[in-house]
């Protein structure tokens, strides 16, 4: 690998060459005297660097799965990053606020490339002073937005706190896929029922994230950490999944056979004419109906559950857009066409 040797703090044009000359002893080739603060010598250095840089045609685009590690302070985010990379890449300390900025690390597993983004612990807004922590938290929020999958780390000893609930809401608001990481599992006294008890706690507190897979790990010991990569893959696939209009309408037809849309007190029944996926990341399906008000929350949840079970939207939020639409009698369902059901 080529090495270009730069000798900084050579502000004097006359003495710069003399000061840099002793670095020939390193055996790394010609030393370039420069002053970074004044910009002297930087142009010559860049001219030499350019010859070693690949052209755009030579750069092979690598598809990465971007993974943000999010959580409150001291839940074990940096320890988890180190366990996932197999190296001590991030400083681990019991002192709150050790990680102040988002840190990107690239790892490969089973032929796939993952960009892991460690972030600052996110405290309650009222406890955050304007300064380094404030900007670190802002960059953590930006990391959620640019991620494909969020590893939502929870300290299982503390349970799901109010701040955890707010972070979960932020993940859903940004439409990110997620894996819930219940960390510090090694510190819990266990019997044959313990894991079920803690699963119920997560289910009760994070019922609105029932679509996210959960895993109990110990970042410090590395227990089950490698299994996280498979859950990331599952969430990433669900997040970018696209389904044809014909298949969506097949699922709707099957759902109607088991549970027809509700009828109002005035005897007016809700009807879903057809559905189509309009985008992904997260998957978003538009459903054209006679009147959205006639389809209550229970029935909407039923339709969402059918899409998840039949189409495999695992680990990702699923947006359903309910659009009022009147179709003339006799229209048929099939492909991009529709009918009353």
N, C-alpha and C positions, 0 to 999 in steps of 0.2 A: 504494500500500500504506500503510495507516495506521501512524503512528509514535507511540509513547507515550514521553515523555522522563522518565526517573527520575534524580534527583540524589541520590547516596548520600552518607553520612557527615554528614548533617544531624541530629546528635544533639540539639541544643538546639531546643526547641519555639519559643522566642522568635526565635532567630537563623536558624532553618531556612528560613523563607520569604524572608528577606533574602538568604541565601546562594544560594538557588535562583533568585532573581529575575534574576540576571545571565545565566542561561541562556535567557532569552527571546530574546536576541540570535541564537541559533541558528536561529530561525524554524521551530522544530518544534512549536510549540504550547505549552500550559501545562506547565511543569516541576513534577514531583511531588517535594517534598523528603521524604527518608526516611532511616532508619538501618537497614541490613540486619542489623547485629549485634544491635540492640535490638528490631527489629521495628516501630519507629515509622513510620507512614505507609504501610506495606505494604498494609493493608486498603483504603485509598483507591485505591492503584495497581491492585490486583486488581479492584476494582469497575469501574474504567475499562477494564481489559483485557477483561473478560468480554463486553462488547458487540461486540468484534471477533472473538470466537472462534466458529467454526461450531457448529451444533447437531449432535447425533448423526445426525439425518436427512439433514443436508447433507454429511456426511462420506462420500465414496465409498471403499469398501474396495478397496484395490489388492493384488492377489496378487503377492507377492514370492517370489523364489527366494533363500533365505538361503545365502550362500557363505562359509565360514570358510577363511582362508588360514593354513595350519599348517606348521611346520617348525622345524628347529634354529636357533639364533642365526646371523645373517649368511649365510643362504642366499638372501636377496633378497626376502623377503616384502613389506617396505615399498616396495621398488622396483617390485615386481609390482603392488601396489595402485595406485601412482601411474600406472603404464603402463595399467592397466585403466580408471582413471577419466579419464585424459588430463590430470590436474592433479597438482601437488605437494602432495598431501593429507597425506602421512606423512613424517616426518623420516627421511632415509637417512644412515647413518653406518657406517663400518667398525668403530666401537666396539660391542662386544657389549653387549646389554641396553638399546639406545636406546629401543626400544618396550617400555613397561612395562605397558600395559593394552590391552584389546580395543577397537578403534576401528571404529565402523560408518560405512559410506559407502553411499549409494544412487545407482545409475546406471541408465540406461535404454539398451537396445539393441534395435532392431527391434521396438519395441512391447512389450518385456518389461522388467520391473523387477527389478533384482538388488540385494540388500543384501550388500555385501562387508564382511567382518569381519576386519580386520588384528589379529594377535595377537602376544603376546610370544614370543620364541624360547624353545623348551623344551629345557633342558639336562638332564643326568643329575641325578636326585634328590639324590645325595650331594654335588653341587657347588652346590646351591641353598641360600643362606642364608635364614633366616626374615626376611621383610620385604617390600619392594616387589616384588622378583622372584618370591617365593613366591606372593603373591596374584595377580600378573600371570599366572603359569603356571596357577593354578587357574582363572582366568577364561578362559584359552585352552582348557582342557579343557571348560569349560562352553560355549564357543563351538562346539566339535565337537558337543556334544550337541544344541544348538539349531539347527544348520545342516541344510539339505537336502543340500548338496554340500560336500565338503571339497576344497580345492586343496592337495594335499600337495606342498610345494616341497622339492626336493632340489638340493643343489649338485653339479652333474655333475662338477666338478673333484675333489671329495672322494669321489664314488661313494656307494653306499648304506652308511651306517655302522650300527653297532649301535643307536645312538639312533634312527636312522630306522626301523629294524625295530620298535622298541618303539612309536614313534608310529603306524606302520602297524597294529600290533596294537590300539592304542587306537581307531583309526578303525573297524576291523572290530568290535571289542567294542561300540561304540556303534551299530553298524548303519547307518553313514552311507555315502551314495554318495560317490565320489571320482574326482578326476582327478589323475594324477601329473604334476607340472610339473618337468621336468629343466631347471633354470635355469643361466645363465652359458654357454650354448652358444656364444656369440660368442668365448669365451676358449679354445676347443678348436681345436687344429690339425687340419684335416680333409682327407680325400681321399674317393674314391668309396665306401670301405668303412667309414668312421668311424662313421656313424650306426648301421649294423648291429651293429658291435662294442659300442657303448654300449647299444643295445636289448637285446642278449644279456645284458649286465651287469645291467640292470634286471630282465629276465625271470628270471635265475638267483637274484638276491637277493630279489626280491619275487614269487616264484612263487605265493605264496598270495593275491596281489592281481592275478592275471592278468586278472580281469574289469574292472579299471580301465584306461581309455584313457590313453595317455601322449603327451606333446608336448614337444619340445625348443625352448626359447625363450631369448631374451635380454631380461630385464626392463629392462636399462639402455638398449638400443637400440630396444626395442619389437618386435623381430623375432618374428613369429607370435603375438604376445600377443592380437590380436583374434580369432584362431581359437579361443581358450580358451572364449569365450562359447558356441560351438556344442557343445563338449564338455560344458560345464555343462548345457546344455539336454538333451543325450543322457542324462547321468547322472540328472538330475532326473526325466525321463520314465520311465526304468527304475525309479527308486526308488519312484515312486508308482503304478506300473503295476498294474492288476488284470486277472485273466484268469478267465474262467468255468470252472466245474468240468468242463463238457462238453469244452472245448478242452484242458484239462490232461489229461484221460483219453484224448483222441485222440493227444496226444503220447506218452503212456505206451504205448498200443497199438502205435504205430509203433516206439517204442524196443524193445519186446519182440520184434518181428519180426526186428530186426537182431541183438539180443543178449539172450538169455533170462536170467533170474536164475540165479545159481550154485546148485550142489548141494553139500551137505556130504559129508564122507567116509562118513557113515552113509546116504547116498542121499536125504537130505531136501532138497527144493528150496525156496528162498525164493520167496515170491509177494507181489506187490503187488496189492491188490484195487482200490484207487482212490485218487485224490488230489484235494485241493481247496485253494484258496488261502484262508488264514484271516485274513491282514492284509497291509498293505503298509508301506512306509517302515521297514524294508526288506521286500520281498516275502517272504512266509513261506508255504510250502506244506506241508500235513500229508499224509503218505502212510501209508495204512492197509495193514499187511502181516501175514502170518501169524506171523512171528518176526523181529524186527529183527536178531538175531544171525546169521541166515542170509544177510544181504546185506552183503558185505564192503565195505571202503572203495573198492576199484576200481569196483565196480558202482554205488556211491552217487555217485562222481564222474562216471561215465558218465551217470547219470540227470540230474544237475545240468547237465552239458554239453548234453544234449538239450533241456532246458528253456531254457537260454540261447540256443541256436542257433535253436530253433523259435519261441520266444515273445519274444525281443528284450529280455531283462533285461540291458541294457548299462550298464556303469558303476556297478553297485550290487551289494552282497553279496546272496546269495540263501540263505535259510535253509530247510532241509528237515527237517521233523520226522517221524521214523520211529516210527509207532505200531503196536504189536502189536494185531491184531484178527482174530477168527475169524468167518467168515460161513458161513451154511448153504449147502449145495450147491444149485446152480441159480440163484443170484442173477445178474442181468444187469448189465452195465456200460452206462451211458447216462444223461447228465444227472447227477443226484445219486445214482443207484443204482450198484451195483457188482457185480463178478463175480470169480471166480478167473481168473487169466490163465495 
